[in-house]
Amino acid sequence: MDLGVKGKVAFITGGGEGIGRIVARMLAEEGADIAVADLDAFEVEKTAKQVKETGVKSLWFQLDVKDQEKVKEAVQKTVDEFKRIDILVHIPGRGERKAFTASTREDWDFAVQLNLYGVLNSVKAAVKHIVKQGGGSMAFVVSDAGRVGENNNPVYSAAKGGVIAFSKALAQELGRHQIRVNCVALSAMNTPGGLKYRGFRAERMGMDREELEKRILRNYHIRRFGDPQDAADALCFLVSSRAVWITGQTLSVNGGFCMI
């Protein structure tokens, strides 16, 4: 399927592994030039090399999305190189994994800075360039925790819920500029972070990971965990020309975990 992104430029945060790497490759295979950023310099450079092998241009940045000035610099370097940005895909996120009563102000600050301010920093840096070149699209990875809450992730849930509300307000503000803004909400995934956390949780509970995963999957009507490809497919669709009349929406890609 032609996604209609040939000749466009995508800026992707969290592109060093998993979902972000797949999104970068998929959009590159459709003809988009790619700027990819991640905290892990080794992995994000690897993504950029894979993108370049498809025949398009690529840039990569080692980037902490909590640092507003560094995000701004990376976006400006992308515009200097490619002359435009059409697509913003923002992926990074992580929960505190503890009860609120056991959490500290440092836990709260990290959760809000990464999960909410990270999105704000990326949008603030990119939006004026997307407006200037006549329109485009944005997609943010959120979580069903932001829709229904998640035990032991209270501030993460609040921050992701904030991103969902922000995306709706932003979609209203930017619609007149032909800019669409949407979210993809995920639940339990076979991402590197998801696998690591389930292993840690199983060890803490004194059981095999397989047994823990069987228990978790009772809550998922399609009896498997999400793969990074599942999320990447949804993100690439929402930023493509196939979704030109979709904005302000949150699409849950969750195997039926919650249906709202």
BELDA-V298425 format. One record per pair of residues at least 4 apart in sequence whose C-alpha atoms are under 8 Angstrom apart, sorted by the first residue. I is the first residue (numbers start at 1). J is the second residue. Records with the same first field share a line. If there is no record, write none. Layout:
I = J ; J
This chain:
2 = 30
3 = 30 ; 236 ; 237 ; 240 ; 241 ; 242
4 = 30 ; 240 ; 241 ; 242
5 = 27 ; 30 ; 31 ; 32 ; 240 ; 241
6 = 30 ; 31 ; 32
7 = 31 ; 32 ; 33
8 = 31 ; 32 ; 33 ; 85 ; 86 ; 87
9 = 32 ; 33 ; 34 ; 35 ; 82 ; 84 ; 85 ; 86 ; 87
10 = 27 ; 32 ; 33 ; 34 ; 35 ; 85 ; 86 ; 87 ; 88 ; 89
11 = 34 ; 35 ; 36 ; 37 ; 75 ; 78 ; 85 ; 87 ; 88 ; 89
12 = 20 ; 24 ; 34 ; 35 ; 36 ; 37 ; 88 ; 89 ; 90 ; 91
13 = 20 ; 36 ; 37 ; 38 ; 65 ; 89 ; 90 ; 91 ; 92
14 = 20 ; 36 ; 37 ; 38 ; 39 ; 90 ; 91 ; 92
15 = 19 ; 20 ; 21 ; 23 ; 24 ; 36 ; 37 ; 38 ; 44 ; 47 ; 91
16 = 20 ; 21 ; 36 ; 37 ; 38 ; 39 ; 40 ; 41 ; 42 ; 43 ; 44 ; 45 ; 46 ; 47
17 = 21 ; 22 ; 43 ; 44 ; 47
18 = 22 ; 191 ; 192 ; 228
19 = 23 ; 91 ; 191 ; 228 ; 229 ; 231 ; 232
20 = 24 ; 91 ; 232
21 = 25 ; 47
22 = 26 ; 228 ; 229 ; 232
23 = 27 ; 232 ; 233 ; 235 ; 236
24 = 28 ; 34 ; 36 ; 47 ; 51
25 = 29 ; 47 ; 50 ; 51 ; 54
26 = 30 ; 236
27 = 31 ; 32 ; 33 ; 34 ; 236
28 = 32 ; 33 ; 34 ; 51 ; 54 ; 55 ; 56
29 = 51 ; 54
31 = 56
32 = 56
33 = 56 ; 57 ; 58 ; 82
34 = 48 ; 51 ; 56 ; 57 ; 58 ; 59
35 = 48 ; 58 ; 59 ; 60 ; 61 ; 78
36 = 44 ; 47 ; 48 ; 58 ; 59 ; 60 ; 61
37 = 44 ; 60 ; 61 ; 62 ; 63
38 = 43 ; 44 ; 61 ; 62 ; 63 ; 64
39 = 44 ; 62 ; 63 ; 64
40 = 44 ; 62 ; 63
41 = 45 ; 61 ; 62
42 = 46
43 = 47
44 = 48 ; 60 ; 61 ; 62
45 = 49 ; 60 ; 61
46 = 50
47 = 51
48 = 52 ; 58 ; 59 ; 60
49 = 53 ; 58
50 = 54
51 = 55 ; 56 ; 57 ; 58
52 = 56 ; 57 ; 58
59 = 78
61 = 74
63 = 67 ; 70 ; 71
64 = 70 ; 71
65 = 70 ; 71 ; 92 ; 114 ; 118 ; 119 ; 121 ; 122
66 = 113 ; 114 ; 117 ; 118 ; 121
67 = 71 ; 118 ; 121
68 = 72 ; 118 ; 121 ; 122
69 = 73
70 = 74
71 = 75 ; 121 ; 122 ; 125
72 = 76 ; 121 ; 122 ; 124 ; 125 ; 126
73 = 77
74 = 78
75 = 79 ; 125 ; 126
76 = 80 ; 125
77 = 81
78 = 82 ; 83 ; 84 ; 85
79 = 83 ; 84 ; 85 ; 129
80 = 84
84 = 129 ; 130 ; 133
85 = 126 ; 129 ; 130 ; 133 ; 136
86 = 130 ; 133 ; 135 ; 136 ; 137
87 = 130 ; 136 ; 137 ; 138 ; 239
88 = 123 ; 126 ; 137 ; 138 ; 139
89 = 138 ; 139 ; 140 ; 141 ; 235
90 = 119 ; 122 ; 138 ; 139 ; 140 ; 141
91 = 140 ; 141 ; 142
92 = 114 ; 115 ; 118 ; 141
93 = 114 ; 115 ; 142
94 = 111 ; 114 ; 115 ; 156
95 = 111 ; 153 ; 155 ; 156
96 = 107 ; 108 ; 111 ; 152 ; 153 ; 155 ; 156
97 = 152 ; 153
98 = 102 ; 103 ; 152 ; 153
99 = 103 ; 151 ; 152 ; 153 ; 154
100 = 152 ; 153 ; 154 ; 155
103 = 107 ; 108
104 = 108
105 = 109
106 = 110
107 = 111
108 = 112 ; 155
109 = 113
110 = 114
111 = 115 ; 116 ; 155 ; 156 ; 159
112 = 116 ; 117 ; 155 ; 156 ; 159
113 = 117 ; 118
114 = 118 ; 119
115 = 119 ; 156 ; 159 ; 160 ; 163
116 = 120 ; 159 ; 160 ; 162 ; 163
117 = 121
118 = 122
119 = 123 ; 140 ; 163
120 = 124
121 = 125
122 = 126
123 = 127
124 = 128
126 = 130
127 = 131
128 = 132
129 = 133
130 = 134 ; 135 ; 136 ; 179
131 = 135 ; 136 ; 177 ; 179
134 = 177 ; 178
135 = 177 ; 178 ; 179
136 = 178 ; 179 ; 180 ; 239
137 = 179 ; 180 ; 181 ; 238 ; 239 ; 240
138 = 179 ; 180 ; 181 ; 182 ; 239
139 = 181 ; 182 ; 183 ; 184 ; 235 ; 238 ; 239
140 = 182 ; 183 ; 184
141 = 183 ; 184 ; 185 ; 186
142 = 146 ; 160 ; 161 ; 163 ; 164 ; 183 ; 184 ; 185 ; 186
143 = 147 ; 157 ; 160 ; 184 ; 185 ; 186 ; 187
144 = 148 ; 149 ; 185 ; 186 ; 187 ; 252 ; 258
145 = 149 ; 150 ; 153 ; 156 ; 157 ; 160 ; 161 ; 187
146 = 150 ; 156 ; 157 ; 158 ; 159 ; 160 ; 161 ; 162 ; 164
147 = 157 ; 161
148 = 258
149 = 153 ; 154 ; 157 ; 158
150 = 154 ; 157
153 = 157
154 = 158
155 = 159
156 = 160
157 = 161
158 = 162
159 = 163
160 = 164
161 = 165
162 = 166
163 = 167
164 = 168 ; 183 ; 250
165 = 169
166 = 170
167 = 171 ; 181 ; 182 ; 183 ; 248 ; 249
168 = 172 ; 181 ; 182 ; 247 ; 248 ; 249
169 = 173 ; 248
170 = 174 ; 181 ; 248
171 = 175 ; 179 ; 180 ; 181 ; 182 ; 247 ; 248
172 = 248
174 = 178 ; 179 ; 180
175 = 179 ; 180
180 = 239 ; 244 ; 246 ; 247 ; 248
181 = 247 ; 248 ; 249
182 = 238 ; 246 ; 247 ; 248 ; 249 ; 250 ; 251
183 = 248 ; 249 ; 250 ; 251
184 = 231 ; 234 ; 235 ; 250 ; 251 ; 252 ; 253
185 = 250 ; 251 ; 252 ; 253 ; 254
186 = 231 ; 252 ; 253 ; 254
187 = 226 ; 253 ; 254 ; 257
188 = 194 ; 225 ; 226 ; 254
189 = 194 ; 195 ; 225 ; 226 ; 227 ; 228
190 = 194 ; 195 ; 225 ; 226 ; 227 ; 228
191 = 195 ; 227 ; 228
192 = 196
193 = 197
194 = 198
195 = 199
196 = 200
197 = 201
198 = 202 ; 209 ; 212 ; 213
199 = 203 ; 209
200 = 204
201 = 205
202 = 206 ; 207 ; 208 ; 209 ; 212
203 = 207 ; 208 ; 209
207 = 211 ; 212
208 = 212
209 = 213
210 = 214
211 = 215
212 = 216
213 = 217
214 = 218
215 = 219
216 = 220
217 = 221 ; 223 ; 224 ; 225
218 = 223
219 = 257
220 = 224 ; 254 ; 255 ; 256 ; 257
221 = 255 ; 256 ; 257
222 = 255 ; 256
223 = 255
224 = 255
225 = 255
226 = 230 ; 231 ; 253 ; 254 ; 255
227 = 231
228 = 232
229 = 233
230 = 234 ; 253
231 = 235 ; 253
232 = 236
233 = 237
234 = 238 ; 253
235 = 239
236 = 240
237 = 241 ; 242 ; 243
238 = 242 ; 243 ; 246
239 = 243
240 = 244
252 = 259
254 = 258
